[in-house]
């Protein structure tokens, strides 16, 4: 029976965990409207300013290899507090940065901080609510992450317009300070007192045992390529829409908000589609949607209109949700006692891998529509492999679903 006290404690914990997972999307989405202004302030090519996003993603993915084992060994609360301190310090460093190189270093550190808070949040939820209930609680955390892309650019636009682009980073530092005070006062350690920490060390052999599994490599690569599509959009859209197509910050925020809302809908539709049709058909459908979206982007690219760029993005949001939802689960499926290690590597593929890929492709000096087309069509080989004999072995048809 649930008592009022336990209900209050659960609500308090979920509120704290939502606060912890907000660090990552806030650090990406709030300052997107300011990217053109930042390029102008530092007098650099916009591609170099876009690196502030990809460097953040790279360190956030890499940090999971360290944050996960540390959270198991020393506890969730110290990792959360350490991440907040790093995040607050790096945000202040970004606010004060007098050169782009110093800003990039700050963003690299900020990614490690955001990674730590996210790892601590999800681990604490698993500790506190058990296997069944934690799934529903984690959905609340994912919901919070999905809403930030719709809301944060609105705040970023207002801050940039009234106080300049640096105010976005002072806001992040202030958020870290307030969140840190709440965590110090209210967050109690959730790691079980008698946890087995024998597997909570960084072991190259454990990571290699996961990387040797073809099923993991295939699906993790698809997750990386799908994440690269979204990351390429996030970094390219501000410059393309505002600098090239003449949209102001409010118009950019409107387009970005519409896509964020569609992305939320897509993330709600994808699980229901998987329940009805199975993960294999969902993955195939997602890959086909991305292929179609890429073709639309290519056909519409000569029009040089904001809607011609965004409509294919709207379509690809559904492809992204379908691919990521079905591929991530299959990537982790072969592992039992190594699930934590596999999850850390999957995060490395998704965030660090996509960050490196997008950063390199942006050096090709392609227009944003052509870059987005290329990013989407890089998943076409995955569709070919999925349809092949080896693909049917790596992602078999579910026994309970007629695919």
C-alpha positions in Angstrom: 0.0 0.0 0.0 1.3 3.5 -0.9 1.4 5.9 2.0 1.2 9.7 1.7 4.8 9.9 2.8 6.0 7.5 0.2 4.0 9.3 -2.5 5.5 12.6 -1.5 9.0 11.1 -1.5 8.5 9.6 -4.9 7.2 12.9 -6.3 10.2 14.7 -4.8 12.6 12.2 -6.3 11.1 12.3 -9.8 11.2 16.1 -9.6 14.8 16.0 -8.7 15.6 13.5 -11.5 13.8 15.6 -14.1 15.9 18.5 -13.0 19.1 16.4 -13.5 18.2 15.2 -17.0 17.4 18.8 -18.1 21.1 19.8 -18.0 21.9 18.1 -21.3 19.0 19.3 -23.6 19.3 22.8 -22.1 22.9 23.0 -23.0 22.2 22.2 -26.6 18.9 23.9 -27.4 18.9 27.2 -25.4 21.6 28.9 -27.4 20.8 27.6 -30.9 19.2 31.0 -32.0 22.4 32.7 -31.0 24.7 30.7 -33.2 24.8 33.3 -36.0 25.5 36.0 -33.5 28.3 33.9 -32.0 30.0 33.4 -35.4 29.8 37.1 -36.0 31.2 37.9 -32.5 34.2 35.6 -32.9 34.6 36.5 -36.6 34.7 32.8 -37.7 33.0 30.6 -40.2 29.6 29.4 -38.8 30.9 25.8 -39.1 33.4 26.4 -36.3 30.6 27.7 -34.0 28.6 24.6 -34.8 31.4 22.6 -33.3 30.2 23.9 -29.9 27.3 21.5 -30.2 29.2 18.5 -31.7 32.1 18.8 -29.1 29.5 18.8 -26.3 27.9 15.6 -27.8 31.3 14.0 -28.1 32.3 14.5 -24.5 28.8 13.5 -23.2 29.0 10.2 -25.0 32.6 9.5 -24.0 31.8 10.4 -20.4 29.4 7.6 -20.1 32.3 5.1 -20.1 33.5 6.7 -16.9 30.3 8.0 -15.2 28.4 4.7 -15.3 31.0 2.7 -13.4 31.7 5.5 -11.0 28.0 5.9 -10.2 28.0 2.1 -9.3 31.1 2.4 -7.2 30.8 5.6 -5.2 27.0 6.4 -5.5 24.5 8.4 -7.5 24.5 11.5 -5.3 28.3 12.2 -5.6 28.2 11.7 -9.3 25.2 14.1 -9.6 26.9 16.8 -7.5 30.2 16.4 -9.3 28.5 16.7 -12.7 26.6 19.9 -11.5 29.9 21.5 -10.3 31.6 20.7 -13.6 28.6 22.0 -15.6 28.4 25.2 -13.5 32.1 25.9 -13.8 32.2 25.2 -17.6 29.1 27.4 -18.2 30.8 30.3 -16.4 33.9 29.5 -18.4 31.9 29.7 -21.6 30.3 33.0 -20.5 33.7 34.5 -20.0 35.4 32.9 -23.1 37.3 35.5 -25.1 38.1 33.1 -28.0 36.3 30.3 -29.7 39.0 27.8 -28.7 38.3 28.6 -25.0 34.5 28.3 -25.6 35.1 24.9 -27.3 37.1 23.7 -24.3 34.3 24.9 -22.0 31.7 22.9 -24.0 33.9 19.8 -23.9 33.9 20.0 -20.1 30.2 20.8 -20.0 29.4 17.6 -21.9 31.1 15.6 -19.1 29.1 17.4 -16.5 25.8 16.8 -18.3 26.7 13.2 -18.8 27.2 12.7 -15.0 23.9 14.3 -14.1 22.0 12.2 -16.6 23.7 8.9 -15.6 22.9 9.6 -11.9 19.3 10.4 -12.7 18.5 7.3 -14.6 20.4 5.1 -12.1 18.5 6.6 -9.2 15.2 6.0 -10.8 16.1 2.3 -11.4 17.3 2.0 -7.7 14.1 3.6 -6.3 11.3 2.2 -8.3 12.3 -1.3 -9.4 12.2 -2.9 -12.8 8.5 -2.5 -13.6 7.7 0.9 -12.2 11.0 2.5 -13.3 10.0 2.1 -16.9 7.0 4.5 -16.3 9.2 6.9 -14.3 11.9 6.9 -17.0 9.2 7.9 -19.5 8.6 11.0 -17.5 12.3 11.8 -17.7 12.3 11.2 -21.5 9.2 13.4 -21.8 11.0 16.2 -20.0 13.9 15.8 -22.4 11.5 16.0 -25.4 9.9 19.2 -24.3 13.1 21.2 -23.8 13.7 21.5 -27.6 10.4 23.2 -27.9 10.8 25.6 -25.0 14.5 26.3 -24.6 14.9 28.2 -27.9 12.1 30.5 -26.9 14.1 31.4 -23.8 17.3 31.6 -25.7 15.8 34.0 -28.3 14.6 36.3 -25.5 17.9 36.2 -23.7 20.0 36.8 -26.8 17.8 39.6 -28.0 17.8 41.5 -24.6 21.2 40.5 -23.1 23.4 39.1 -25.9 24.5 35.6 -26.7 26.6 35.2 -23.5 23.5 35.4 -21.4 22.6 31.9 -22.5 25.6 30.5 -20.7 25.1 32.6 -17.6 21.6 31.2 -17.4 23.1 27.6 -17.6 25.5 28.6 -14.7 22.5 29.9 -12.7 20.5 26.8 -13.4 23.4 24.7 -12.1 23.6 26.7 -8.9 19.9 26.4 -8.2 19.8 22.7 -9.1 22.9 22.0 -7.0 21.3 23.6 -3.9 18.2 21.4 -4.4 20.3 18.3 -4.8 22.4 19.0 -1.7 19.2 19.6 0.3 16.9 17.0 -1.0 18.7 14.1 -2.8 19.4 11.1 -0.6 21.7 8.4 -1.9 19.7 5.6 -3.7 22.4 3.1 -4.5 21.6 -0.2 -2.6 23.8 -0.5 0.5 25.1 -4.0 -0.4 25.5 -3.4 -4.2 27.9 -5.7 -6.0 30.5 -3.3 -7.5 32.8 -6.0 -8.9 31.6 -5.0 -12.4 31.7 -1.3 -11.8 35.2 -0.8 -13.0 36.3 0.2 -16.5 37.2 -3.1 -18.1 38.5 -3.1 -21.7 37.7 -6.8 -22.0 34.0 -6.2 -21.0 33.7 -3.4 -23.7 35.5 -5.6 -26.3 33.1 -8.5 -25.6 30.2 -6.2 -26.6 32.0 -4.8 -29.6 32.6 -8.3 -31.0 28.8 -8.9 -31.2 27.7 -8.1 -34.8 24.1 -7.5 -33.7 25.3 -4.7 -31.4 27.5 -3.1 -34.1 24.8 -3.1 -36.7 22.1 -1.6 -34.5 24.4 0.8 -32.7 25.7 2.1 -36.0 22.1 2.7 -37.1 21.5 4.6 -33.9 24.6 6.7 -34.5 23.6 7.5 -38.1 20.0 8.4 -37.0 21.4 10.7 -34.2 23.7 12.3 -36.7 20.7 13.3 -38.8 19.2 15.2 -35.9 22.5 16.6 -34.8 23.2 17.9 -38.4 19.8 19.6 -38.4 20.3 21.1 -34.9 23.6 22.6 -35.9 22.8 23.6 -39.5 19.3 25.0 -39.2 20.1 28.2 -37.3 22.7 29.3 -39.8 20.8 28.2 -42.8 17.4 29.6 -41.8 18.7 32.9 -40.3 21.9 33.7 -42.3 21.0 32.2 -45.6 17.2 32.5 -45.8 16.8 35.7 -43.8 14.6 34.3 -41.0 14.7 36.2 -37.7 15.2 34.5 -34.3 11.4 34.4 -33.7 10.7 32.8 -37.0 13.5 30.2 -36.4 12.1 29.5 -33.0 8.7 28.9 -34.5 10.0 26.4 -37.0 12.1 24.7 -34.4 9.2 24.5 -32.0 6.9 22.9 -34.6 9.5 20.2 -35.3 10.0 19.6 -31.6 6.2 19.1 -31.2 6.2 16.6 -34.1 9.2 14.9 -32.6 7.2 14.4 -29.3 4.3 12.9 -31.3 6.7 10.6 -33.2 8.2 9.4 -30.0 4.7 8.5 -28.7 3.7 6.8 -32.0 6.9 4.7 -32.4 6.3 2.4 -29.3 2.7 1.7 -30.3 3.9 0.9 -33.9 6.4 -1.5 -32.4 3.8 -3.2 -30.2 1.6 -3.8 -33.2 4.0 -4.6 -36.0 7.3 -5.6 -34.3 10.7 -4.0 -34.2 11.9 -5.3 -37.5 9.0 -3.7 -39.5 9.4 -0.5 -37.4 13.1 -0.3 -38.2 12.4 -0.9 -41.9 9.7 1.7 -41.9 11.9 4.3 -40.2 14.7 3.7 -42.7 12.4 4.1 -45.6 11.0 7.3 -44.1 14.5 8.8 -43.8 15.3 7.8 -47.4 12.1 9.6 -48.6 12.8 12.6 -46.4 16.3 12.8 -48.0 14.8 12.7 -51.5 12.3 15.4 -50.6 15.2 17.6 -49.2 17.1 17.2 -52.4 14.1 17.9 -54.7 13.0 21.0 -52.7 16.5 22.4 -52.2 16.5 24.8 -55.2 13.5 26.6 -53.8 15.5 28.5 -51.1 12.5 28.7 -48.8 12.2 28.0 -45.1 9.3 25.6 -45.6 11.2 23.7 -48.3 13.9 23.0 -45.8 11.7 22.2 -42.8 9.0 20.0 -44.4 11.6 17.2 -45.1 12.9 17.7 -41.5 9.3 17.2 -40.2 9.1 13.9 -42.1 12.5 12.7 -40.9 11.6 13.3 -37.3 9.3 10.3 -37.6 12.0 8.2 -39.3 14.4 9.1 -36.5 12.0 8.1 -33.8 11.2 4.7 -35.5 14.9 3.9 -36.2 16.2 4.9 -32.7 13.3 3.2 -30.8 13.7 -0.1 -32.6 17.4 -0.2 -33.1 18.5 0.7 -29.5 16.6 -2.1 -27.9 18.0 -4.7 -30.4 21.5 -3.4 -29.8 21.2 -4.2 -26.1 19.2 -7.4 -26.5 22.2 -9.9 -26.7 23.5 -8.8 -23.2 22.4 -9.8 -19.8 25.0 -9.2 -17.1 26.8 -6.8 -19.5 23.7 -4.6 -20.1 25.3 -1.6 -18.4 28.5 -1.9 -20.4 26.5 -2.2 -23.6 24.4 0.8 -22.7 27.5 2.9 -22.1 28.9 1.9 -25.5 25.6 2.6 -27.2 25.7 6.1 -25.7 29.2 6.5 -27.0 28.1 5.5 -30.5 25.0 7.7 -30.4 26.6 10.9 -29.0 30.3 10.8 -29.6 30.1 8.9 -32.9 27.4 11.2 -34.3 29.3 14.3 -33.1 32.5 13.3 -34.8 30.6 12.3 -38.0 28.6 15.6 -38.3 31.7 17.7 -37.5 33.7 16.0 -40.3 30.9 16.2 -42.9 30.3 19.9 -42.2 33.9 20.4 -43.4 32.8 19.4 -46.9 31.4 22.9 -47.5 28.0 21.6 -48.6 24.8 23.6 -48.4 22.6 22.6 -45.4 20.0 20.9 -47.6 22.6 18.8 -49.4 24.3 18.0 -46.1 21.0 16.8 -44.6 20.3 14.7 -47.7 23.7 13.0 -47.4 23.1 12.4 -43.7 19.7 10.8 -44.3 20.9 8.7 -47.2 23.9 7.3 -45.2 21.3 5.0 -43.6 20.3 3.5 -46.9 23.0 0.7 -46.6 21.3 -0.2 -43.3 18.0 -0.8 -45.2 19.8 -3.0 -47.7 21.6 -5.0 -45.0 18.3 -5.4 -43.0 16.7 -7.0 -46.1 19.5 -9.4 -46.7 20.1 -12.9 -45.2 22.6 -11.6 -42.7 20.3 -8.8 -41.7 17.5 -11.3 -40.9 19.9 -13.1 -38.6 21.0 -9.9 -36.9 17.4 -8.7 -36.5 15.1 -11.7 -36.7 11.3 -11.5 -37.1 9.5 -11.6 -33.8 7.8 -14.9 -33.0 4.7 -13.1 -31.8 4.4 -10.6 -34.7 3.6 -11.4 -38.3 6.2 -9.3 -40.1 
